Amino acid sequence: MRIKFLGAAREVTGSRHTISIPGESVLLDCGLYQGKRKLTYERNKNIPRAALNANAMLLGHAHIDHSGNIPNLVSSGFRGKIYATSATVDL
């Protein structure tokens, strides 16, 4: 198993991680990065290939730093299923 930190490593915002085993990968969260304007634009616009290629996404909860970049993920080509609790989906 491999865990890759694609965001929120040594930071608070932009939570995005992949958990992989050979042939399968799950994206944990796809949060909005919040910081200086230029860096914020770059980090939110440029979705890492590892995130786009994940087979599925698991959303921990609906805070914007965990969920806010899902629309960009999908518009960038992510086609996996997104899993979340019913309470999170309702939000």
VENZIBEL-V857143 format. One line per field, one symbol per residue. burial: 1 if it has 16 or more other ideal C-beta (glycine too) atoms within 10 Angstrom, else 0. A space follows every 10 residues. Layout:
# VENZIBEL-V857143
burial=???
This chain:
# VENZIBEL-V857143
burial=0000011100 0011111101 0000111111 1111000000 0011001001 1001001010 0010111111 0011000101 0101000000 0
